[in-house]
Amino acid sequence: MYLETTDPQIRKEWSGVRVKKNVLCGVCPGGCAIEAEVEEGKLAAVHPGKNVPFGNLCVRGKAAPEIVYSPDRLHKPLLRTGERGEGKFRQASWDEALDVVVSKMEELKNCYGPQSMASHSGRGAFEQSLGDFCNGADLVALKLLWPFGSPNTASDGSLCYVSYGMLAPITTFGIPATSLLPDFENSNLIVVWGANPITDSPPFLFKRIVEAQKQGKKVIAIDHMKSDIAQRADQWIAVRSGTDGALALGLIHIIIEEGLYDREFVHHWTVGFEELKDYVKKFTPEEVERITWVPQEQVISLAREIAQVRPATLRTYTGLEYSNSGVQNIRAAFILWAITGNLDVPGGLTIGLPPRLPMEGADIPLPSGPLPFGGEKYPLFYALTGSAHFMEFPRAVLEGKPYPVKGLLINGASTLTSYPQPGIFEEAYRNLELLVVIDRFFTRDALFADVVLPATTYFEINSYQRYPGGYVRLRRKVVEPVGEAKNDLLIIAELAKRLGFGECFPQSEEELLEKAFAKDPNLLQQLRESKDGVQTPKQPPKFRKYEAGLLRKDGLPGFPTPSGKVELVSALLTKHGYDGLPVYVDPVEGPQGAADTYGKYPLILNTGARIPSTFRSQHLNIPSLVKLQNKPQVLIHPKDAAVRGIHDGDKVVIKTIRGEVLFWAQVTEKVLPGAVEVNQGGGSPVQVKEWREGNVNFLTDFDNRDPISGFPIFKALLCEVEKAKENGAFRE
C-alpha cells in the first residue's frame, strides 16, 4: 500500500503504510534527488527523482536500504580493550567515550604541546555542511584542531584532488578548478582527459556529455585505458600512463610551430610565452610518440583539431595527478586550452565566479606556532591548503620530525586502504597514544583505534545542498539514526564544546540551518516551504571576464595571479623553489626511467580507476553491490595474458619490488599491451574475503612522489603478473 505525502507526522501515524517522499540520496554527499519509500520508519526502497533538477540514482544509491541497515553499521561508541590491531573493544556511552577523547587530548597538549595532535578527514567529511563549517581551504581537512592550537589538520587532499583542484589551476590562472567549468552544450569539441565521468559521484557531467554527443558534438577521450567514456567517445587517444604532460607539451609545440595559437590572447594575457616556446621545441611528434606511445600522426591531428575546431572544451580530473610531474602535467593541459583561445569563451573552458554564500560561520584562524608536518617539505601545498601533508605523518610519529605527533583523529577516512605501503602507517598507528575514528563502518584504521564513534549516513540527518547554477535544497532527514549514531558535524561540535570552543561550530541541526542562511533568511523560509528546492537568481552568462576586471579583487582587468596574467611560467612555483615552466618528468619507475626494474617487472602498473559498484573502499560488504564484482581484478591485455598462460577469471599474483597481492584476471583489450589496471579499495575488515585480502597499496610506493604535491605515484609503476599457485599467495 502506498501513500504519497511529504508530511513527516503523517508518515509516523501510518504504521505499516509505505510512504513515498521526495528526498536527497544519503549514500554519498552528491545530493542526487530521489524518491524514497519509508515503511514503519525504515527506508524500504529508493527510485530516481522524476522531473526534478539533478535527479539521479546510481547503482550504489539503489543499494541504499542495504547500506543504511547493514549488519556492519556501527551502532554505539566503542573503547579498545585489547592491543592495537587486535580488534577487541567494548561498548560505551557517548559521555564516556567523549570524556576519554577529550581528557587524552588535553593530556597530550599539556605533555607535548597542541601540535602533538593531528586529524585526517576523508570522503566521510564531504557532506555540504561539514565542508562549509568544519573544514579548511581544501574543503576536507577538519578545522577542529585549529582553536585547540594544532596546525596538523590533514585530509585525503594529501593524495587526491588538490593537484588538479588547487595547485595546477591556481599557479596557472589564480583560480581553483571548481571555477573552471566546461561548456559542453556550446562546444564543437569535447576532450575528456584522464577522467571517466560515469563514475563521478554525482555523475551530472556525464549526463551532459552524453547529451552533447547526441547533439553532434565530437568527443575525444585521452586515457591510458579504454574506460567507459573512451568506449563512448568518437576517438580514443591511448597514452602511456604518467606521460600526459609530454603529450600536452607536444601538442603545444605543434600549435606554436604552425602558428595556430591565439596570438592576441597570448600577447595581452599571458606571461612566459617565449620561455614556453623554447622549452617545448624538444617535444617533437617523433619524441612524443617515443615517450607516450601515441602515434605521431595522432599527435599532429589532435593538436590541429584542438586549435582549429573552436570552441573546444576540456574535462579533466584527478587521473593526471599520479605521476612524477603530476601538477605540471595538469598545468600543461590548462596552458594548452589558454593559448588556443578556448579559455572563458562560449563552448570552451569557462570561468565561473564564486557564489556569494548566505552563510555566517565562525572565523577560525590558523594557529600561530610551528608549521604542520609536511609544511616545509611541500611548501606550495601548505601555502594553498593550510593543511598538514599526511604522507609525512609516519615520519612525525616514528621519528619525531619535525616534532613528535602522539594523537590522531580520523574522520570518515580509510587511510590503510588508500595510502601506499600501509604497513608504514600501521606502524605509526601502533605508536600513537590516542587514535580516534569517526565512521559509519568498522574500517581497518579502526582496528588500531582507542575510541570508535558511530556516525550517521546522510539519510539520517538534516542539512542542505547546493548545486551548480545556484539551485539549493534542504537535506531532510528520511529515517532516524541507526542505533546511537550521530551526525558527523554534531560529533565535531560536541568535541569542540567539551574542549572549550563550542562557539566555533553549530551545536544543533537547527542552528546549522540558521547559520547557513543567516544572510538570507528568506531563502531558508522558501526552502522550508518548498517541496523540492529553490533556484536562486541567475546572472546572464559573461565571458572573457578577465577583460572586464571580474576575476581580481582589485577590479582591474586580468587574472588573480601575481602577474595579473595566465602564467605559463608560474611565479608561485618559482617562489617555492619549483620550475616555473610545466616541466615534464618521465615516470621514475617506468620503462625508460628504471631499466633494471623493468627487466624484472615488465608491466606498467596503474591503480585507482573507479568501478561503479564501489567508491574506493566503501560498499565492498554490501551483498547486491558485491555481486556486481565479487573479486578484485587486474585488467590485462590478451597478448600479455597469453605469454603468461593466464586466462580470464584466473587467480593471479601481482608482484612489485615492494610486495605481492592476489587478484583475479580480467583479460581485456581495455588496457594497452604492456600495462595493467588494478582495482583499488580492498583491505578493510568488513569486506568480503577476496576484497579484504586484496589491498593494492601493498604494491605501491611510499617514497616515490610528485615533488610539488607530495602525491604518491599510483599510475606509473612497474609490476609482474603470474598465475597463482593452487594455495595462492598474499602479500609481503
N, C-alpha and C positions, 0 to 999 in steps of 0.2 A: 504494500500500500504506500502511496506517495502523497505528500502534502507540500505544495510549493509555498514557502514563506521565508522572509528574511528576519522575522522576529524571534530572537533567541528565547524569549519567555514562552512563546507558543511551542517552540521546539522542545523545551523541557516538559511542557504539560502533556505532550502527546507521546506518552510512553508506548513503545512498541511500534510507533509510526516512523517510517523512513522519511526524513525531511531533506529537501533539496535546498541548497544555498549557494549563491554566487560568492566565491571567496578567492583568496590567493593561495597558490600552491605553497606548501610548507616544507617540501623536501629539500629545497635549496633556496638561496637568497634571491633567485632571479625574479620572483614576483609574477609568474605567469598566472593569468586569470583562468580559473577553472570552476566547474560546478561540483560541489561536494555533496555526498549523501551521508546523512548522520542518522543513526538509529540507536535509541536508548543512550544517547550521549556519546556514542562512539563513531569514529569515522568508518563508514562501511564501503564507500566506493567513490571514485573521482572520474570526471569527464572533462574534456577540454571546454573552455568557455566559448559560448556561441555569440557571434555578432557583437563582440566587445573588443576594445583595444587590447593588444598584447595577450590575446587568448592563445593558449598552447598547452599541450600535455605530452611530455616526453615519456620514454619507457620507464625512467626512474620515477617520475611523478605518478605514473599509473600504478606503481607498487606502493603508493603512499600508505594505505592501511597496514600492509605488512611491515613497513618501516616503523610507523608510529607504535605499533603493538608488538614489535619483535620481542621474543623472549630474552634477547640480548640487551635490551634497553637497560640503562642504569636507572634504578628507582629511588635509591637512598644514598646519602653520603657514606663513604667507606673510609676506614682508617687502617693502615697497614699493621699487621701483627707478625709477619714473617720477615725474612731477609728481602732486600730489594731484588726484584725479578722473580721471586717465588710465586707471586700472585695470591698471597694469604692476607685476607682483610676481614674486618668485622664491620657490621653496620653501625652507624652513629646518627645522632640527631644533628640537625643543621647547626644548632647552637654549639654543640661540642666540636663539630668539625671546623667551623669558622673560628672558634676560640683557639684551636690548635694552630690553624694557619696564621692568625694574627699574632699570637704570642711568639711563635717561632720567627716570624718576620721581624718583629720588634727585637728579639734576641740577636738575630743576625745583624741588624742595624747597629745595635749597641756594641757588639763584639768586633765587627769587621767594617762597619760603615754602610750607608744605604746602597752604595754601588755593588755590594755583595749579592743583591737580589736582582734577578732578571726575569723577563717574561718572553714568551713566544706565542704568537697567535697564528691560526691558520684559517682554513675555509669556514670553520665554525664561527668565525668572527666577522663574516662578510655581511651579515644582516644590516639593513639600511641604518637603523638607529645606532647600532654599535659603531658603524663607520662614522657617523655624524658626531656622536657624543663621547665615545670612548677611545677612538683610535687616532693615530698620528697622521703625518703627511702622506704616508703610503696607503692610508685608509684601512690598514690592518693592524699595525703594531699598537699594542694596548698602552694607553697613557696613564694607567693606574699607578705606575711606579714613579711618575714624574713628581707629583706632590709628596711622595714618600722620600724623594731625594735621589733616586737612581736614574741614570740615563739609559739603563740597559733594557730597553724595550725593543724586542726583535719580532720578526714575523716571517711568513713564507716568502715575503719580499726579498729575503736573502738568497732565494734560488728560483724565483718566479716573478714575472711581470715587470719588475722595476726597471730592467734593462730596456724593454720595449716601451713601458708606460711612462718612464721618467728620464732615465739617463740619456738615451739616444735622442728623443724629441726635444728635451729642454736644452741640451747642449747644441742643438742644431737650429731650432726655431724659437726657443724660450717658452715653449708651450708643451704641456703634458699630452700624452696620447689620447686621453679622454676627450680632448678638444679637437682631435683630428678625425674628421667624420667623412667616410666615403659616400659620395653621392651616386649610388648605383643607378638610380632611376633616370638620370640625365646624362649618363656616361655613354661613350661609344665603345669603350674597352674597360673590362674589369679584370684586374690582375689580383689573384689571391696567392699570397707568397708566405709560405711557412705557416699556414693556418688551415683548419678543417672545420668550417663554420657549423656543420651539422652537429658537432659535439659541443658547441658553445652552450653555456648554461646561464641565461636562456638563449635559444637559437633564433633570435629575432633577425639578425643579419643574414643568416642562412636563407630564411624565407624571402627576404628582399632580393638576394642574389638570384635565387631560382626564378622569381617573378620577372626580374630584369632580363634574365636569359630567355624567358618565354617571349619577351617583347623584342627580341632580336639582338640584345647586347652580347658581344663576344666575351667569353670568359676564358682566361688563361690561368692555369694553376702551376705554380713553381713549387716543387716539393721533392724530397728525397724518396718518397714512396707514393704509390697511386692510391691516395686517400679517397674518401667519398667525393670531395669536391674535384679532385683530379679526374675521377671517372666521369663526372658530370660535365667537366669543362670541355670547351671546344679544342683546347690544346693543353697537353701536359708537358711541361719542361722538367725533365728528370735531372736533378742536380745531386752531386755527391755531398753527403752530409758535412756541414761545417764550412762549406766553400761558397755560401751565398754571397758573401762580401766580394769575393773575386768576380763572381758573375755580375753583381751590380756595378763594380768598377769597370768591368769590361764593357758593359752597356754604356756607361758614361763616356768611356774612351771613344767608342764609335760615334756617339751623338756629338761629341765635341769635334772629333776628326772630320765628320761630314757636315758640320755646321748646322746641326738640327736642333740645337738648344735655343731657348727663348732669350735672344740677345738683350732685349730691353729689360727683362726681369733680372737677368744675371748682372747687367751693368748697374742698375739702380738699387737692387735689393739683396745682393749677396756680397760676401767678403771672402777672399781666399781663392778666387776662381783660377788665377794663374798658377798658384801652387797645386791646386787640384789637377789642372790640365797637365802639368809636368808629371805629377805622381801617377796618373792613370795611363801614361804612354806605354808602360810595360805590360799592361793588361790587354794585349792584342787578342783577336779572336782565337788565334792558334794557342796562345798561352792559356787563355781562359778554358779552352777545351781540354788542355792537358791537366789543368787543376780541377775543374768541376765535372768533367765527363760530359758536358753539354756540347754537342756538335757545333762547330764554329758557324755553320750556316744558320743554325737556330739562334745563336747569339746575335748575329748580324740582323736577322729578320725581326727578332724581338725588340732590339734597340730601335730600329726604324719604326716599328709599329707603335711603341710607347710614345715616341717623339712626334709622330705624324698623325696618328689616328686620335686626334684630340676631340673632346676631352677624354682622358684616361684616369681611372680611379684605382686606388690601392687598398686592399685589405690584407694587412699582415698582423701577426700577433706574436706569441712567445716562442714560436718554433725556431726563430733565428737566434735566440739568446744563448744557446748551449754549445758554443764553440769558443776557441781561444781568442777570437776577436768579435764576440757576440754584439757588444754595444756598437762597435764601429761598423759591423756588417749592417745593422739596422739603420745606422746613420747614412750609410751609402745608399740604401734604398730610398730613404727620405730625400736625400740630396738629388737623386735621380728624378724624383717627382717634382722637386722645386725647379731645377734648371730646364725641364721640358715644358714649363708653363702650365703645369697641372695642379698647382697649389692654390687653394681658395678661389677656384673658378667653378662655375656650374658644371657638374659632371665630373669634377676632379676630386682631389682630396681636400675637402673644405675644412675651414677652421670655425669651430663653434665657440661662441662666447660663454664663459661660465655662468650658470644660472644664479640669480640673486635669491638666496635661500631665506625663508622666513624664520629660520631657527635662531634661538638665542642660547648659546652654550657657554659654559664657563671657560674663561681664558686660562689655560693651564700651560705655563711656560716650561721650557726645558730647564732642568735644574742646573745650577752653576756647579762647577767642580770638574772632575776628570771626564775625558771623552768616554763614550761607551766602548766596549770591546769591539774591535774591528774598525773603529773610527779613524785610527791612524793608518792602518793598512789600506783601507778603502775610503780615502778622504772625500771623493766626489759622491760616493754612495751616502756617506754620512751627511754631507753638505745639503743634499737634496731631500733625503728622507728623515733626517734627525734620529735615525734608528741605529741600534746595535746591529752588527752583522753576525748572524747565528753560526756561520761557518767557522767563526773564531771562538765560539762558546767552549768547545772542549779544551782549547788552549788555556782559557781563563780559569777553568775548573782544575785541570790536571797539572798545569804549570804555574798558575797564579799570575799569568801575563795577560793584560798589563797590570792586573791586580787580582786577588782571589775573588771568585764568584762562588757562593755557597748555597744559594737558593734559586728555584726556578718555578714559575707559574706558567703552565701550558694551557692555552685557551683554544679549544676546537681545532687541534692540530694532531697529526700523526707523524711526528718527526722521524721515527725509526723506520718508517716505510718510505720516506721521501728524501732523506739526506743520504749522501754517498757514504759507503763503508759504515753502516750503522753500529758496528761494534765499537767504533771510536766514541760515538755518542753514548752508547750503553755504559761504557767505562766511566764517562763523565757523570752520568746519572747515578751510578753506584757510589760516587764520591761526594754527592751533594748532602747537605744537612737538611734540606727541605725541598721536596718536589710535590707540586700540587697540579692536578689535572682536572680541567672542566670539560666535560664532553657528554654526548648522548649514549655512546657505546664505549665498551672497555677496549682501549687501544693497547698496543704494545708499550707505548710510553707509560700507560697506567700501571703496568706490572712493576715499575720502579718507583711509583709514587708513594708518598706518605699519606696523602689525602686525595680522594677522588670525589668530585662534586657533580651530581647529575643535572644536566641541562635539558631544556625542552627542545622539541622541534618547533618550527615556525607555525605549525598548525595550532600550537598551544599558547600563543602569545598575542598581545595587541601591540601594533606598531603602525608603520606607514611605509609607503613605497613610492619612489619617484621613477619616472621613465623618460627616455629620450623624447624631446619635443614638448616637455612641460606637463605631461599627464601625471596626475597624482592620485593615489588611492590610500585608504586606510587598510591596514592588515588587521582584520578582525579575527579574534580567537574563534576557532572552529570547534575544538574539543578541550576539555580540561586536561591539565598536565598529567602524564603518566606517573603514578607513584608520587614522590615528593620532588620531582624535577622542577627546576626554576628557570625562568628567563635568564639567559646569559648576562644581559645588561643589569638585571637586578642583583645577580650574584656579585658582579663587579661593584655595583653601588653599595651593597651591604658591606663588602670588604672595606671599601673606602670609608664608610661611616664608622666602622669599628677602628680604623686606623687614624681617625680624627679629621678627615677631609671629605665627608659625605656630601658637602655642598657642591662639590665639583661634578657630581653625576646625578641624573634624575633618580629619585628614590621610589618611584612607582610608575606604572604604565600611564596613568592619567597625567602625572607630572611630565612624563616624557612627551606626550602629545601636546600639552600646553606649551612646553619649551620649543618643540619642533616647529610650531606655528605661531610663536609669540609675536612675531612682527606682522602676521596676517591672520588674526583670529577669525575673520570672516571666512577665510578659506577652510579653516578647521570646521566651522559650523556647516559650511557647504558639504564638506566631506562626510560629516556625521549624518547629514540628511540624505546624502546620495546613496542610491542602491549599488552604484558601481564606483565611479571616480569622478574627478573634475579635471577638465582641460584648462590650464591656466593660460592667460593671454599670450598669443604668439606674436612676435615681431616679424615683419616681412624679411625674407632672407636677404642678406647683404654679402657681397663677395669683394675680394681684394681689400679686406678690412685694413690691411697694413697701409694702404694708401690714405685712408680716412682717419688714421690715428685711433682706431678702435681696439688695438691689441695692447697698447702700452698704458701704464698707469698715469704717465705724464700727458697723455693725449696727443703726443707727437706721432707723425707717420713713422711706420717701421715695425719692427718686431721686438718683443721684450727680451732681447739678448744684449750683452754688453756693447756690441757694436750697433745695435738697432737694426741689424740685417740678418738674413739667413746666413749662418756661419758654416761655410764649407770648411774653414779652419776654425775650430772652436776655441774661443778664449777661455771658457770654463775648463775644458780638458787641459789646455796648456797650463792654466793656473795651478791645477792639481797634479802636474807632473806627467801628464799623458801626451801622446801625439795628438796635435790639433786636427790633422787630416784623418779621414776614415781609413786608417792603415789596416790592411788585411794581414792576418797571420794564419798560415795553414795549420790544421789540427796537429798539435804536438804529438799525440798518439794516433798517428794516421799512416797511410801507405807511404807518404812522402816524408813524413817527419820522424818516423821510428822504424827504420828498415829492419833492424834485428827483431823487434817485437812483431812486425808484420810477417816475418818469415815463419814465426810460430803460431801467430794468431791472425790468419789472413782474411778475416771477415770484418767489415766495419760494423760496429755495434751502435745501434740507435735505440734509445729508450724513451718512454714517456708519452707516446701517442695515445690519445684517449680512446676508450672503447665506449659505445653508447650505454651499456648496462651499468657502468660504474662512474664514480667521479673519484679518480685516484684510488685511495684505499677504501672508500665508502661502498657499502651495499654488497660486498662480497660474502655476506652472510644471509642475504635475503633470497629465499628459495626461488621465486619467479625470475629474479634477475640473474641468479647463479645459473639457472637453466639456459640462459642465452649464451653463456660461455662459462663452463664449469671448471676450466683449467686455464692457467696462464700459458700464453702461447709465444713462440718465436716464429715470426714470419720469415721464410727463407725461400729464395728463388729456386725453381726446379733444377737448374743447372748445378747449383751449389749442393742441393739435396742429393742429386743423383750420384755425384762423385763421393759422397759420404755414406751412401746406402741408406739414406733417410727417406721415409715415406710419410705422407700426410697422416697426422694423428700419432706418430711415433713419440715415445718419451725420449727426450734428448737431454744432454748435459751441455750447458753453455759455460765456457771457460774463458777467463781473462787472467792476466798476471796477478790479479788480486784474489781470485776465488772461483768457485763454480756453483751453479744452481740448476736444479731440474726444471725443465719446461716441456711443453708439448709442441711438436712441429705443425705449422700450417704451411704447406708447400704452395706457393702462390707467386704469380708474376706481379703482384702489387709492390714488391720490393725489387731493387736492381740487383743484378748478379754482383756478387762480391760484398753485399751488405745484408744485414738482418735488422728487423724491428722487433724489440722485445717488450712485452706488456709490463707496465709498472703498476704498483698498488698492493701487491701481495706482501704478507709478513705480519698481519695483525692476528691476535689470538682468537677473535670471534669468527674469523673467516673459515670457509670450508678448507679441508686439509690441503688440497693441492695448491690453493692460493696462499694459504698460511705459510707453506714451505717454499714459496716462490718469490722471494724478495729480490728483485733485480739489482737492488743497490749494493748487494754483496759483490757485484761485478764492477761497479763504478768507482771513481777515484776521488778521494777526499782532497788531494793536493793539486790536482790538475784543474785550473780555474781561469776564467776570464780576469785579467789583472785589473780591469776597471770596475766591473760589477762584483767580482768575487764569486760569481756563479760557477758551480761545478759544470764540467763538460759532460753532458748527458747524451749528446747526439753525435759524437765523433770520436769514439774509442775503438779498440780492436779486440776481437774475440775469436774463438773457435767453437764450432758446434759439432758434437759427436753423438751418435746413437747411444742411449743409456744402456748399461748392463742390466741384467734382469733384476738385480737388487737395487739398482738405481744409485744415486749419489745425492748429497745435499749441498753443503757449502763448506767453504774454508774460511 
